[in-house]
Amino acid sequence: MALLLITTPAVADDAIPDIGSPHSKYLSPQQEAEIGRQMMLKIKESAALITDPEIQAYIQSLGNKLVNASDHNNLPKFTFFIIASDQINAFAAPGGYIGLFTGLISASRSESELASVIAHEIGHITQSHLARRIAENERLSIPRIAALLASVLIATQDPQAGSAALISTNAANIQHQLAYSRTAEKEADNVGLKILTAAGYDPKGITDFFKTLQNAHAHSGKTIEYLSTHPLTDSRIAELNSRINHKYTWMGNDSTNYTLIKTKLNVNSFSDPSKALAKYTDLLRKNYSISNRYGYALAKIKTRNYSQAEKAILEIINDDAERVAYLIALGQSQLKQNKYTACFKTYEKALSIYPDNFPIIHHYLVALLYSGSYTKGLDFFQKKQELAKKHPELYKLAGDLAAKSKKPWLAYEFMGDYYKNNYHQSVLAREHYKKAIAEVKSRKAIISNQKVIIARVEAKIDKIVAQRLKQKKQ
């Protein structure tokens, strides 16, 4: 955890004025939320989103910490997501949606650098920069602008696919109108710097990241996407430098989780797992660091050397027995060896320490499904069902458990819950709820509480209908 350990101010109190305006001045909160929701559905269809629960949880936690350090009120609920692409880029959209590319995370040299990018993107949202540009283009409908934003983001991952998407939205001619101005970039810098320091990170992280971008461009000779969407000028760097107290010395450290997440992303980036193993075997000979040991263990799992992976992880756990990443890796290596009792014990120990930890709950449900412990899995899910509203992926696992338990009506209901809580896909949610009711009615002889189940599912359908009617009136 990054901490400020001395009291010398990092930034002068009057260095960053409050230049923001009321967040909902340009678009209503409902309009912004709908743009972000529709954009995310299109991104999910066309882009390789990172779904690893550990990586998701880390970036959401880091983002939340920065949002909480903001002094702006009435902000939307922020959603942070990651796209698997070696492009160095980040993106902010109305409704509190902030996307990062794996290439940017990998390029960052410290957690403060990574946090500076997220803080900057939060600044774009608190200042309503994109909302202003959208509001100025009155001819853009919400579906159209959502499609445009998604296609711009997809284009940085797959230029050919992105170009096709832009053509299909008929919006290529207005894409440039949504680009941030130099003034907007400076405003986001100012707000981002204030957030960064308030959250306890090194204020120099923002200028250090600019140097990282410049070095990446100089060494590769390739266009850095982040620099295309966030122009870096000498005056912009000079202004930031003038706001930072260079006599201030930051005494914090990168969190272990930051280091481990970067390592995991690196291992996962290899299409050939044997090359990842070769890399970390070589790195271990040079430096017996925790990140290299962890990377070696993950590579062993990827290459199906499960017993060796378990041994490597157990050695790491001797030094850090309660680290979530290590406990999950240990459970995975045990599961793949069909050592179910040991695997369950590992996850149950982890849950005794972190009872509501999403990644651990996710992996425990996977283990219960994989091992054929369907009833145990459903019982466990029922205890954690409230958490699934924040992490709808858990509903999918519950649906698989119900299907394997030969309870198709329950599987359909859980999938309806998944779609309802996953960007409010109301049409698909209703379809699955109706299938759940049909399944219950077709099994009168074997379902004792038929009326209770039907009433529960119908109530969910009624709630969706009521919400849609409310939205139409707004």
C-alpha positions, 0 to 999 in steps of 0.5 A: 500500500502506497503511503505518505510517511512525511508531512512536507506537502507534495503540492502547494495548497493553492497550486490546483484550483477547483476548476470543475463544474457541476458534474451533471450540467451537460448530460443527465446522470441517466444519459451518461449511465446509458451511454456508458452501459451501451458502450460497454455492451459493444466493447464486450462483443468486440474487444478482448476484456480481461476477466481474470477476477484477481486482475479485475479486483486489483484495478477496481480497488486501485480506481476506487481508492483514487475516486474516494480521494476526489473532493467532487460530489455526486459522482457516478459509480466508477467501473474500471476495466482492462482490455488485453492489448499491447497498446499503451492507452487508456480511455474515459467515458461518461457514466464513470467507465474507465478502460486501461490497456494491458500494454499501459499497465505493463509499461508503467514503472511504478504504482504511482505512474499507473495511479497517475493515469487513472487519476487523470482519466477520473479528472476527465469525468469529474470535469465532464469533458466528454459529456460537454463534447457530446452535448454540443453534438445534439444530432448524436443519439445515445445509441450512436454515441455509445457505438462511436465511443466503443468503436474508437476504443476497439480501433486502438486494439484492432484497427481494421475492426475499429475502422469497420465499426466506425463506418457502420456507425456513420460517425467517422466524420465526427470522431475528431470532434470528441477529441480532448482539447489542450485545455481539457488535458490541462484540467484533467492533469490538475485534477488528477495530480490533486487526486493522486497526492490525496490518495497517498501516491507520489505526485511525480508519478504523473511526470514520470509516466510522461517520461515513460511514454517518451522513452517507449516512443523513442525506443520503439519508433512506433506511435503510442496510442495514449499520446494520440488521444492525450497530446503531450506538449512541453507547456503541459509538462512544464505546468505540471512540474511547476505544481509539484514541490520538488523538495518533497520526498515520497517515502512510500512503496509500490504495493506487492499486489501491483507487482504481482498483477504486472507479473501475472499479466506478463505470464498471460501475455505469452501465447506459448506458455513454455516461453513464459516458463523459460523466461522466468526460469532464467530470471530466477537464476539472476534474481530470486525476487518474489515477482520472479518466483511468482511468475515461475509458479504461474508459468508452471501452472500454464505448462501443466506442471502442477505438482512443481507449481504447488511446490513453488507456491508453498515455498512462497507462502512460507514467507507470506501466508495470507497473500490472496494471489498465492492462495489462489495459485495454490488452490489452482495447482491442487485442483488440477491435480485432482487434490480436491480435499487439499484445494477446498482446504486452501480456499476455505482457509482463505475465506476464513481470512477474507470472507467476502473476497471476490477472487477467492469466492470465484475460484472456490466456486470453480473448484466446486464445479470442476470437482463435481461438488454441485450441491455444496457449490449451490449451498455456498453460492446462496450464502454469497448471493448478495455479492453476485450483484456486484460481480455478476460473473458469479451468477454464471457459475451458479447457473452452471452448478444448477444445470449440473445439479439437474435444476434447469429452472434454477439455472435459467433464473441465475442466468436471468440474474446475470443479465439483469446485473451485467449492464442491465441486459433486460431483454435477455434477463426476461427471456431467461426468467420466462424459461425458468417459469416454464421449466418449473411449470413442466416439473410440477411433480418434482418441485414442491415449492413451485408457487414460491419459485414462480412468484419470486421470478415473476417479481423479478420480471415485474421489476424489470418492466417497471424500470424500463417504464421509468426510463422511458419517462425520464 
